[in-house]
Amino acid sequence: MNAYLELRQISKFFGSFVANDKIDLAVKKGTIHAIIGENGAGKSTLMNVLSGIYRPDEGDIFINGKAAHFQNPTAASRAGIGMVHQEFMLFPELSVLENIIMGYEQTRVPGIISKQKSRAAVDKICKQYNFNVPLDAKAGVLPVAMLQQVEIVKVLYHGADIIIFDEPTSVLTPQGIEGLFRAFRALTEKGKTIIFITHKLQEVLAVADAITVLKDGKVTFNTTPAETDEKELARMMVGRDVLLNAVKTERKPGETALSVENLTVLGENGEAKVKSARFSVRAGEIVGIAGIAGSGESELIAALFGLAPAASGSITLNGKHIEKLSPRERRCEGIGYIPQDRNAEGSNRTSPIWENCMMGYHVAHSSKNKIFIDRKDIYGFTNSVVSEYNVKTGSIFSNVSDLSGGNVQKMIVGREFMQDNKLLIIEDPTRGIDIGAIEFIWNKIEELAASGVAILMVSHELNEVMEVSDRILVMNSGKLYDAGKYGELTEEQIGVLMMGGQKE
């Protein structure tokens, strides 16, 4: 069978940096084609070229044998290319139907929108592909797995025949992932073609028909699941053998570092998002919290770091009440924080790397002069972060916007891990980074715990919670549930707890 989509000798340059270097890619119609690679390998750039966000500096795109030239994303969409982004592109205050049809509304007569015709077209797609999405519900109240279905219906409504999925399973339960893969297969059975970007090699082997590995902007390996395995794919991505599991060491946790008693946190509408939470984390212990996005874990973390007030309850660090302290004061008490949203909360993309590494660090560790910052100290700290955490950049004076998403994540993780903290509060520490960097960060978390740091980790990667944590809690509808110690429950059992079921 001839390729339905072909990228021939695609190159993309950013100044002297070569993001894509004469890439050839052939994708057959009605298949699932996985693209994997390290952070900075060129995956996102290549997909941005295909989806019309970037124009290639060299090379050509062919769809069904015909050359395609996209001036912008709208042109790519009109040509049948749709993309489901890692960060959902939905307006929470609008209905599902309004989100789906925006910009592609059906008209009764030219210039007059027919919502009824638009709804009928969306209904037809939902029935054809067995999607059951509540068209009249506000997008902002739906769970993540449902939002993902909305995004898929949206690109289908826009007429996509080639659908790009960027890290689509990063916030799903095991059951949600299974549902997504069923949707993948239903789409390909109807003739749709899927390009699947992920760092999860088990998923690649489970669902892909073909696999392409990128490294340093070049295609280095083309294969199929039948011809390879997880270890070989990891080696092709990273250039060395990679341990695919966390290395747990024998540790003896010390005294209680963080203690939370009957903590209740309210949302913007006054509804309790965290309901009488009660737990502790000891020095040298890793406590992991798993939960579907929107279950209250974000509000819990915000209250622990001082970004949101507690309606009731207490928070103590090494016996000292901190519930009334500001985030700055909590940093001075020895709390480090890695937020889930690396762009909106974890960094300033328009500022240089050194300024981003200074964030938080200057409060507790570089305060010799209360008026002027110690640039020598900050530059030294930044260079240490870049070197130790392999942040790929030409200069610490480059803006964060010049970094790939995975390298931004490594910068933030390094910034927080390299400070002398008593407690680390971590949200999704390995989100969007490659398997080699995941192995490195998991080992760093283990090293920090072994040195006596108390670690509270919220992750939407259930495998990460299960691999790294000494004890596991599950959050569902604002309440915390015990999911046992390391290795006690299976992934499926914890997935059931995440959805509100019982441990049995």
N, C-alpha and C positions, 0 to 999 in steps of 0.2 A: 504494500500500500504506500502510495506517495504521501509525503508530508502535507498536511493541511496548512500548517503555519511554519514558515521558514525565516530565520534570521541569518543573514549571510554577511560574515566579516564585519559585524557591528563593533565600532569603536566609539568610545566617549571619553573626552578629555576635560579635565578641570585644571586649567593652566598647564603645568608640567606633569600633573598627576594623571595617570592612565587608569581610569575606572573600569572600562571594558576594552579589551585588547583583541580585536579581530575574532569576535565570538561567532561561531556557527551553532545554530540550534534548530533542530527539526522535530516538530510535534505532530503526531498523527491525529486525525479526526476521531472523536469519540473515545479518547484515552485520558488517563490521569498522568501527567508528566511532572515529576518532582524535581525541583532545583534546590540543591543544598550547597553549603560552603561556609567558611569562616566569616566572621564580621569583617567587612571591608573587602570581601571577595568579589563584589560587583553585582550581587543578586538584585538588590533594590534598584540600582542604576539601570540594569538591563530591563527590569519590569517597568521602570519609569519611561524608558525609551519606547517600549512596546505599547504602553498605555497613553503615549502622547504628552507626558509631562516634560520629557526632554526630547530634543531632536538629536539623532545620531550625528557624529562628526564624520563617520565613515560607515559604509555598508548599507544594506537594503533589507526591507521587510516584505515578505510575500505572503498573501493569504489566498489559499486555493489557487496558487499559481500566478496570481496577479500582484504586481508591485503596489505597495501601500505607503503613502507618505502622510504623516499626521502632523499638522501644524499645532495642535493642542489636544487636550484630553477629550473634548467634545467630538473632534474628528475621529479619534480612535473609537469612541463609543458608537458613533454612527456606523463605523466599519465592523461593529460586532464584537468589540473587545470591552469587557467589563472587569472591574477589580473590586474585590472585597478586602478592604484595608484592615490592618491589625487594629487600628483605632477606628471604631465604627463611625461612619460619616452620617449620623442621624441627628435630627433636631428633637430633643427630648420633649419639648412642649407641644409638638405637632403630633397628629394621629399617625398611625402606621401607614394608612392609605396616603395621606398627604406627603409623607416622607418618600414613599415609593414613586409617586407620579410627578413629584416636583421637577419642572423643566421638561417633562414629557407628557403633559396633560393632553387628553383627547379633546377634540372640539366638536361642537354641534354644527356650527358654521364658522368660517374663518374669524378668529379673534374672540370667540366666545367658548369658554371652557365648559365641557360636559363632564361633571364629576361622575354621573351615572355611567357613561361610556367608559371612563377610566376605571371605575370600580369593576365593571363587567370584564374588562381586559385583565385586571389583576386577579379576579376570581378564577378566570379561565386558566391562568398560569398556576395558581395554587392547586387547583384540582388536577391539572396535568402532571404536576410533580409531587403531589401529595404533601404540600405544605399547609399547615393549619395555623395561620397567623391571624390574630384579632385585628382586623383592619380599622376598627373604630377606637381602639385603645391608644392612649398616649404612649409614645415610644419610651418616655422616661420611666415608666412604671414596669416595664417588661424585664424578665430575667435575661441574662446574657445569651443563653442558648437560643432564645426566641428572637433576640435582636439579630443574631447571626442569620437566622432564617429570613428575617425581613431584608437584610442586606442582599441575600441571594435572590429573593423575589424581585428586589429592586433592579439588579443588573439584568435579570431575565426580562423584566418589563421594558428595559431600555433596549432590548434586542440583542443581548450578548450571545454569541456563539462560542467565544473563547473567554473563559472566566479565570481570572488570576486570584488566588487566595494567598494572602500574606500572613503567615503564622496564625492560621484560623483556630487552632485548638488551645491557645495559650490561656484561656480563661474558662475552659469547659471541664465538667466532671467526666469520668470515664464513660458514663452513660451518654452524656452529651456528645462526646467524641464519636461514639458508635453511631449515634443518630446523624451526625454530620457526614460520616463516611457512607452511610446508607443513602444520604442525599447526593453525595458525589456519584455513587454508582447509578442512581436513578437519572441523574443529569447526563451521564455518558451514554446510558442506554437509549436516551432520547436524541443522541447525536451531538450533545454539547462536548466541548473540549476543555479540560481543566489543567491549569498550571498551578502547582502546589509548592509554595515556599515554606520550609520548616527547618527547625534544628533537631526535631525528634526523629531519630533514625528508625525506631521501632514502627512509627506511623508510616514512614516512607516505605518500609518493607511490607507493611500490611496492606496498603491501599494503592500504591503507584504501579503503573504499567511500565514506565521507563524512568530512569534517574540520570540527571546530569549534575556533575560536581564542578563548581567553579573554585578557582584558587588564584589569588592575585590578578583578578580580572580576566582570566583565561579559562577555557574549558579544559579540564585535565582528565575527565573520566566520563564515559557514557556506558550505562549498564542497565540491567533489569533486576528486580528482586530475586529472580530465580538464579542469577549468576553471581550474587554477592551476599555478604552478610553485614551485620552491624559493625563488627570490628574493622572490616576492610573499608567500609564507607567512612568511618571515623578517621582511619589512617590516611585515606585519600584527601579528606578535608583538611586535616591538621598537619599532615606530613610526619606523623609519629604514631605509635600505639597509644591509645587513650583508655584509661580505666572508665568503664561505663557505670560504675557504682561508687557511692561515697565510701571513703575509708574511715570506718568508725574505730575510735581508740577507747580503751578502758579509761574512764574518768570518774572521779569522785566529786560530785558537786558539793559546794560549800554552803554557807549560810544563805538565807533568803535575801536576794537583792531587790527584786520587784515584788510588791504585794498589792493586789487589787481586791478590794472588798465591796461587794454590792454596788458596783459601778453602773449607773444608768446615764445614757447620753441621748439627748433629743435631736431629732432632725429639724430641718428648716420649718416644717409644718407643725412642729410640736409633738410629733409622734415619737415614741421611744424606739430608737434604732439599736441601742445596746440596753439589755434588760438584766439588771442585777448581776453583772458579770463578777465572777469570783475565781481568781487563780493566782499563782505565784511562779516566779522564775528564780532559781538559785544561781549563785555565782558558779560559773563553769558548766552551766546547763543550757541546752538548746531546746526551747519549747516552740513547736510549730503549730500554727493555726491554719486549718484548711476551711474553705468555704466558697460557695458560689458568689460571684461578684454581686454586691447589693445586699448581702446577708447581715451587714452591720460591722464587718471587720474594718472598713475604712474609718467609720466613726469611732470605733474603739481605739485605733492607732492615733487618730487626731486628738482624742482626749488624753492619751498617755503622754503625748509629746507637747501638749499644751496648745494645740491648734484649735481645739473646740472645748467649751466648758463642760464639766460634768454636772448633770442635774442633781445627782446624789452619789454617795459612796466615797471611798477613799483610795488614794494611790500613794504608796510609800516606796522610797528608794533607800535601801540600807537603813530602814527604820525611820527615815525622815519623811514627813508628809510633804508632797510636792504638788498636790492637786490645784493649788492656787498660784503656782509659779508660771512665769511666761516661758515660751520655748527657749529664749536666750538664757534664762536662769536655769532651765533644766539642762541645757548644754553645759553650763558651768558646773553643774552637779555631776557631770560625766555620762550624759545620755547622747548617743549618736543615733542618727535617723536617716534611713534610705527610703524615700517616698516611692510609691508605685508609679506615678507619672513623672518620668525623668525630664520631660520637656517643660511642663507647666509648673512643677513644684521642685524638681531636683536640680534644675540648671537655668541659666539665662543664655539662650542660644545666640544672642547678639553680642555677648561679652566674650573676652578671650578666656582660654582654658585656665590661666593662672588666677583670674578673678573668680572663676567658678570653684576652683580648688580652695580658695580662701574662704568661701562661704561656710560659716559655722566654725571653721578652724580658727579664724582670727578672734572669735569670741572667747574661746577657752584656752587657746594655746599660743597666741601671738599678740599679747597685750602688754608688752613692755612699755610701749608708748601709747597713751590713751588718745592722742590726736592723730599721729601719723602711723601708717602701717609699716611694718618691717619688711620691705620688699625682698631683701636678701633671704630672709627666713621663708617668706611665701614662695619665692621662686624655687628655693631649695626643696621645700615640701612638694611643690607641684612637679618638679622634675622627678622626685622619688615616686610619686603616684604614677606618672606616665611610664617610668621605667619598670616599676614593680608590677604594674597591672597591664603592661603591654598595650597602652593606649596609642593607637596608630595616628601619629600627627607629625607634621614637619617642624612644629614650633609650639611652645607653650603660649605664644602670643597670637596664635591662630584663634579665630572665633569657634565656639562650640558648634555652630551651624555647619562648619566644615567637616565635622566628624560624622561617621555613620552612627546609627542608633545604638548598635552594640558597643561602640567605643565610648559613646556618651555614658552608657550604663557602667562600663568598666571604670571610667573616670569618677563617677559618683560613688561607686562601691569602694574604690581605692581611697577616695577622700575621707570616707567615714571609717573604714577599717584601719587606716594608718594613724588614727588618733588614739590616745590613751583613755578609752572609755570604760566605764564600769558596766554599762548596759547598752546593748545595740538593739534598736527596734528596726526591723528590716521588712520591707514589702517587696515581694517579687525580685529578689536579688539577681536572678539570671535571666530575666525576661528579655527575649530577643537577642541573646548572645549564643555563640557557637559552642559546640560540645567540648572543645578544648578549654575554652574560657570557663565553662560550667564546672568542669573538673577542678580547675584552678581555684575558683571561688568557693566551691564546696570544701576543698582542703583548707582554705583560709578561714572559713567559718569554724571548722574543727580545731584549727590551731588557736584561734581566739578563745574558744571555749576551754581548751586545755590550759590556756594561760590565766583562766579565772574570770573571763568576761561572761556576764549573763546575756543570753541572746533570745529575743522573742522574734520569731520569723513568721510573717503571714505570706503565703504563696498560693497563687492560683494554679501552680503546677503541682498536682497532687503527688506525683512521683518524687518531686523535690522535698516536699514535706516528709514523705515516708522515708526517703534516703538519709536525710540530714538530721531529723529531730530525735531527741532523746525521749520526749513525751509529745503526744499529739492531742490537740483540741480541735473540735469542729464547731464552726459557727453557723447557725441556721436561724433566720428570722430574729436576730438580735440576741440569741441565747447561745451559751457555750456548753458543749457536751464533751465528755471524756472519750477519747478514741484510743486510749491505751499507750503503752510504751512502744519503743522502737520494735517493729516486727511483729507486734501482737495481732493486728488486724490486716486483712487483705485490702487491696486497692478497691475492690468492689464493695466490701463492707463499709469502708470509709466513705465511698461515693454515695451509698445509701443514706448514711448519716448526714451528708452534706445536703441531701434532698429532703431531709426531715423524717427519714425512716428510723427504725430502731436498730441497735447494735446486733441483735439476734438475726 
